[in-house]
Amino acid sequence: MQTNNKILDDVARVMTGAAGAVQGVRDEIDGAIQHQLHRLLKDMDLVTREEFEVVKEMAAKAREENEALRVELEALKADS
């Protein structure tokens, strides 16, 4: 942006530089926050989605087996 006023050109240049510096600071802050959140979540010892799904499938299978055994037990009691 060129104007006939050198002062306005200088102010525009300073504002552009300041905007770039502010963006750099913002990026640094975002990176630091993400790092802290990752560290916090890691320290919480949470399970992954994959681990959760495996245990969920195991629980469903155990419920099915439990129900089958209950039906078999009731049938054996009825025969006695």
PyRosetta script that sets phi, psi and omega in degrees:
from pyrosetta import init, pose_from_sequence

init()
pose = pose_from_sequence("MQTNNKILDDVARVMTGAAGAVQGVRDEIDGAIQHQLHRLLKDMDLVTREEFEVVKEMAAKAREENEALRVELEALKADS")
pose.set_psi(1, 109.9)
pose.set_omega(1, 179.2)
pose.set_phi(2, -108.0)
pose.set_psi(2, 131.0)
pose.set_omega(2, 174.4)
pose.set_phi(3, -126.0)
pose.set_psi(3, 176.4)
pose.set_omega(3, 178.4)
pose.set_phi(4, -83.6)
pose.set_psi(4, -6.2)
pose.set_omega(4, -177.0)
pose.set_phi(5, -105.4)
pose.set_psi(5, 114.9)
pose.set_omega(5, -178.5)
pose.set_phi(6, -63.9)
pose.set_psi(6, -35.0)
pose.set_omega(6, 179.9)
pose.set_phi(7, -63.4)
pose.set_psi(7, -44.4)
pose.set_omega(7, 178.7)
pose.set_phi(8, -65.1)
pose.set_psi(8, -36.9)
pose.set_omega(8, 176.2)
pose.set_phi(9, -62.9)
pose.set_psi(9, -43.0)
pose.set_omega(9, 178.6)
pose.set_phi(10, -64.4)
pose.set_psi(10, -43.2)
pose.set_omega(10, 179.3)
pose.set_phi(11, -62.5)
pose.set_psi(11, -42.9)
pose.set_omega(11, 179.0)
pose.set_phi(12, -62.2)
pose.set_psi(12, -41.2)
pose.set_omega(12, 178.9)
pose.set_phi(13, -64.7)
pose.set_psi(13, -42.2)
pose.set_omega(13, 179.2)
pose.set_phi(14, -65.3)
pose.set_psi(14, -41.8)
pose.set_omega(14, 180.0)
pose.set_phi(15, -63.9)
pose.set_psi(15, -40.2)
pose.set_omega(15, 178.4)
pose.set_phi(16, -63.8)
pose.set_psi(16, -43.5)
pose.set_omega(16, 177.5)
pose.set_phi(17, -64.1)
pose.set_psi(17, -40.7)
pose.set_omega(17, 179.6)
pose.set_phi(18, -64.6)
pose.set_psi(18, -40.0)
pose.set_omega(18, 179.0)
pose.set_phi(19, -62.3)
pose.set_psi(19, -40.3)
pose.set_omega(19, 177.4)
pose.set_phi(20, -64.7)
pose.set_psi(20, -40.5)
pose.set_omega(20, 178.9)
pose.set_phi(21, -65.5)
pose.set_psi(21, -41.9)
pose.set_omega(21, 179.0)
pose.set_phi(22, -62.4)
pose.set_psi(22, -41.8)
pose.set_omega(22, 178.4)
pose.set_phi(23, -63.0)
pose.set_psi(23, -39.7)
pose.set_omega(23, 177.6)
pose.set_phi(24, -63.1)
pose.set_psi(24, -42.8)
pose.set_omega(24, 178.2)
pose.set_phi(25, -63.9)
pose.set_psi(25, -42.3)
pose.set_omega(25, 179.7)
pose.set_phi(26, -61.1)
pose.set_psi(26, -43.1)
pose.set_omega(26, 178.6)
pose.set_phi(27, -62.5)
pose.set_psi(27, -40.5)
pose.set_omega(27, 177.5)
pose.set_phi(28, -62.2)
pose.set_psi(28, -44.3)
pose.set_omega(28, -179.7)
pose.set_phi(29, -64.4)
pose.set_psi(29, -44.7)
pose.set_omega(29, 178.0)
pose.set_phi(30, -58.6)
pose.set_psi(30, -43.2)
pose.set_omega(30, 179.2)
pose.set_phi(31, -63.5)
pose.set_psi(31, -42.3)
pose.set_omega(31, 179.6)
pose.set_phi(32, -65.5)
pose.set_psi(32, -40.6)
pose.set_omega(32, 179.6)
pose.set_phi(33, -65.3)
pose.set_psi(33, -44.8)
pose.set_omega(33, 178.8)
pose.set_phi(34, -61.1)
pose.set_psi(34, -41.8)
pose.set_omega(34, 178.8)
pose.set_phi(35, -60.9)
pose.set_psi(35, -45.5)
pose.set_omega(35, -179.8)
pose.set_phi(36, -64.4)
pose.set_psi(36, -40.3)
pose.set_omega(36, 179.1)
pose.set_phi(37, -64.9)
pose.set_psi(37, -43.1)
pose.set_omega(37, 177.6)
pose.set_phi(38, -60.8)
pose.set_psi(38, -43.2)
pose.set_omega(38, 179.1)
pose.set_phi(39, -62.9)
pose.set_psi(39, -43.3)
pose.set_omega(39, 179.8)
pose.set_phi(40, -62.8)
pose.set_psi(40, -45.8)
pose.set_omega(40, 179.5)
pose.set_phi(41, -65.0)
pose.set_psi(41, -37.4)
pose.set_omega(41, 178.0)
pose.set_phi(42, -64.8)
pose.set_psi(42, -40.7)
pose.set_omega(42, 179.9)
pose.set_phi(43, -67.9)
pose.set_psi(43, -22.1)
pose.set_omega(43, -179.2)
pose.set_phi(44, -77.1)
pose.set_psi(44, -10.5)
pose.set_omega(44, 177.0)
pose.set_phi(45, 56.7)
pose.set_psi(45, 49.8)
pose.set_omega(45, 178.5)
pose.set_phi(46, -81.2)
pose.set_psi(46, 154.7)
pose.set_omega(46, 177.1)
pose.set_phi(47, -84.5)
pose.set_psi(47, 155.1)
pose.set_omega(47, 177.1)
pose.set_phi(48, -81.8)
pose.set_psi(48, 165.6)
pose.set_omega(48, 177.7)
pose.set_phi(49, -60.0)
pose.set_psi(49, -40.3)
pose.set_omega(49, -179.4)
pose.set_phi(50, -63.4)
pose.set_psi(50, -44.5)
pose.set_omega(50, 178.2)
pose.set_phi(51, -61.9)
pose.set_psi(51, -41.7)
pose.set_omega(51, 179.2)
pose.set_phi(52, -61.3)
pose.set_psi(52, -45.4)
pose.set_omega(52, -178.7)
pose.set_phi(53, -63.6)
pose.set_psi(53, -38.7)
pose.set_omega(53, 178.9)
pose.set_phi(54, -63.4)
pose.set_psi(54, -46.6)
pose.set_omega(54, -179.6)
pose.set_phi(55, -66.0)
pose.set_psi(55, -36.8)
pose.set_omega(55, 177.9)
pose.set_phi(56, -61.7)
pose.set_psi(56, -43.3)
pose.set_omega(56, 177.3)
pose.set_phi(57, -64.8)
pose.set_psi(57, -39.7)
pose.set_omega(57, 178.3)
pose.set_phi(58, -62.7)
pose.set_psi(58, -41.5)
pose.set_omega(58, 179.5)
pose.set_phi(59, -65.0)
pose.set_psi(59, -41.2)
pose.set_omega(59, 178.8)
pose.set_phi(60, -62.9)
pose.set_psi(60, -43.0)
pose.set_omega(60, 179.1)
pose.set_phi(61, -64.0)
pose.set_psi(61, -41.3)
pose.set_omega(61, 179.1)
pose.set_phi(62, -63.8)
pose.set_psi(62, -39.0)
pose.set_omega(62, 177.5)
pose.set_phi(63, -63.9)
pose.set_psi(63, -42.5)
pose.set_omega(63, 178.4)
pose.set_phi(64, -62.0)
pose.set_psi(64, -44.7)
pose.set_omega(64, 178.7)
pose.set_phi(65, -63.9)
pose.set_psi(65, -39.7)
pose.set_omega(65, 178.9)
pose.set_phi(66, -62.6)
pose.set_psi(66, -43.0)
pose.set_omega(66, 179.4)
pose.set_phi(67, -64.8)
pose.set_psi(67, -41.6)
pose.set_omega(67, 178.6)
pose.set_phi(68, -62.9)
pose.set_psi(68, -42.1)
pose.set_omega(68, 178.3)
pose.set_phi(69, -65.8)
pose.set_psi(69, -36.7)
pose.set_omega(69, 178.4)
pose.set_phi(70, -63.8)
pose.set_psi(70, -43.5)
pose.set_omega(70, 179.6)
pose.set_phi(71, -64.4)
pose.set_psi(71, -43.5)
pose.set_omega(71, 178.8)
pose.set_phi(72, -63.5)
pose.set_psi(72, -40.7)
pose.set_omega(72, 178.7)
pose.set_phi(73, -64.5)
pose.set_psi(73, -42.6)
pose.set_omega(73, 179.1)
pose.set_phi(74, -63.6)
pose.set_psi(74, -37.8)
pose.set_omega(74, 178.3)
pose.set_phi(75, -66.1)
pose.set_psi(75, -41.3)
pose.set_omega(75, 177.9)
pose.set_phi(76, -64.6)
pose.set_psi(76, -39.3)
pose.set_omega(76, 178.2)
pose.set_phi(77, -65.4)
pose.set_psi(77, -38.0)
pose.set_omega(77, -179.8)
pose.set_phi(78, -67.1)
pose.set_psi(78, -33.4)
pose.set_omega(78, -179.7)
pose.set_phi(79, -75.6)
pose.set_psi(79, -20.9)
pose.set_omega(79, -175.7)
pose.set_phi(80, -74.2)
pose.dump_pdb("model.pdb")
